[in-house]
Amino acid sequence: MASFINAADAIAAAVEIERRGHAFYTSVRDKAEKPKDKEFFAFMAEEEKRHEAIFLDMFKRTGGLRVPEGSSQQEYLDYLTVLLTHHSLFVPGLESRILETPLHAAMQFEKDTLLFFIELEEMVPAAEKNVVRACADEERRHLRMLGTIRHLK
């Protein structure tokens, strides 16, 4: 099997994480009963959209995905699927728990995404580390922003 990890992979995964995050936060917003929770989840959904735009711009600068030499399209798609399905944001049955502790859950999601990028940075070639680091920096900024929110604690 060919080596798969490169900056474009990391950014493609980031785009998908943000897309799924937007859908998740929108779904939870629609199920929330408290107005302040609805407002919070709407904000988080928009943040995910904003992050997606940042990562899409990065993705364009990398030249996009290329199936690595020596691997099939299916093998490559399977690999990307594994990267995405093990993020805590996509654990089945999580919606009821996030409604109980919305700020804590949002911070956990951001930490998981940050860890995802920190780990990927160790795996990419030296010339691509700065791109993956930029993804991690955006998640750090988001986590710091969440740390300033008091009304959901």
C-alpha positions in Angstrom: 0.0 0.0 0.0 1.3 3.5 -0.9 1.8 6.2 1.7 -1.2 8.4 1.7 -0.6 11.3 4.1 0.1 14.7 2.6 -1.2 18.3 3.1 -4.0 18.0 0.6 -5.3 14.9 2.5 -5.3 16.7 5.8 -7.1 19.7 4.3 -9.6 17.6 2.5 -10.4 15.9 5.8 -10.6 19.3 7.5 -13.1 20.4 4.9 -15.2 17.3 5.5 -15.0 17.7 9.3 -16.3 21.3 9.0 -19.1 20.2 6.6 -20.2 17.5 9.0 -19.8 19.8 11.9 -22.1 22.4 10.3 -24.7 19.7 9.7 -24.4 18.4 13.2 -24.6 21.8 14.9 -27.6 22.7 12.7 -29.3 19.5 13.7 -28.7 20.0 17.4 -29.8 23.7 17.1 -33.1 22.5 15.7 -33.6 20.1 18.7 -32.5 22.5 21.4 -35.2 23.9 23.6 -33.5 26.8 25.3 -33.2 30.0 23.2 -29.6 30.6 24.4 -28.7 27.0 23.3 -30.3 27.5 19.9 -28.3 30.7 19.5 -25.1 29.0 20.5 -25.5 26.1 18.1 -26.5 28.5 15.3 -23.3 30.4 15.9 -21.2 27.2 16.0 -22.8 26.1 12.7 -21.7 29.4 11.1 -18.2 29.0 12.5 -18.0 25.6 10.9 -19.0 27.2 7.6 -16.4 29.9 8.0 -13.8 27.3 8.8 -14.8 25.3 5.8 -14.2 28.3 3.6 -10.7 28.8 5.1 -9.8 25.2 4.5 -11.2 25.2 1.0 -9.0 28.1 0.2 -6.0 26.2 1.6 -7.0 23.1 -0.4 -7.0 25.1 -3.6 -3.5 26.4 -2.9 -2.2 22.8 -2.4 -3.5 21.7 -5.9 -6.1 19.3 -4.6 -6.1 15.6 -4.0 -4.1 13.2 -6.1 -4.4 9.4 -5.7 -0.9 8.3 -4.6 1.0 6.2 -7.1 0.5 2.5 -6.5 -2.9 2.8 -4.9 -6.4 2.5 -6.3 -9.1 5.1 -6.1 -11.2 2.8 -3.8 -8.2 2.2 -1.5 -7.7 6.0 -1.2 -11.4 6.7 -0.5 -11.4 4.0 2.2 -8.4 5.6 3.8 -10.1 9.1 3.9 -13.2 7.5 5.3 -11.3 6.1 8.2 -9.7 9.5 8.9 -13.1 11.1 9.2 -15.2 8.5 11.0 -13.1 8.3 14.1 -13.6 12.0 15.1 -15.7 12.4 18.2 -18.1 14.8 16.4 -19.4 11.8 14.4 -20.1 9.3 17.3 -23.6 7.9 17.0 -26.1 9.0 19.6 -24.2 12.1 20.7 -26.9 14.7 20.2 -28.6 14.1 23.5 -25.3 14.4 25.4 -24.3 17.7 23.6 -27.7 19.2 24.6 -26.8 18.5 28.3 -23.4 20.1 28.1 -23.1 22.2 24.9 -20.0 24.2 25.7 -18.1 21.2 27.0 -19.1 19.1 24.0 -18.1 21.9 21.6 -14.7 22.3 23.3 -14.2 18.5 23.0 -14.9 18.6 19.3 -12.5 21.4 18.8 -9.8 19.6 20.8 -10.3 16.4 18.8 -10.0 18.4 15.6 -6.9 20.1 16.9 -5.4 16.7 17.9 -6.2 15.4 14.4 -4.1 18.2 12.8 -1.3 17.9 15.3 -0.9 14.2 14.6 -1.1 14.8 10.8 1.6 17.4 11.0 4.0 14.7 12.3 3.2 12.5 9.2 3.4 14.9 6.3 6.6 15.8 4.4 8.6 18.8 5.8 7.6 21.0 2.9 3.9 20.6 3.8 4.0 20.9 7.6 3.2 24.6 7.5 -0.2 24.0 5.7 -1.3 21.4 8.3 0.0 23.7 11.1 -2.2 26.5 9.7 -5.2 24.1 10.1 -4.3 23.4 13.7 -3.8 27.2 14.4 -7.4 27.8 13.2 -8.7 25.2 15.6 -6.7 26.7 18.4 -8.2 30.1 17.7 -11.7 28.5 17.8 -11.0 26.7 21.1 -9.8 30.0 22.6 -12.9 31.7 21.5 -15.1 29.0 23.1 -13.1 29.5 26.3 -14.5 33.0 26.5 -18.2 31.9 26.4 -19.8 31.9 29.9 -23.5 31.7 29.4 -23.5 27.9 28.6 -21.4 26.8 31.6 
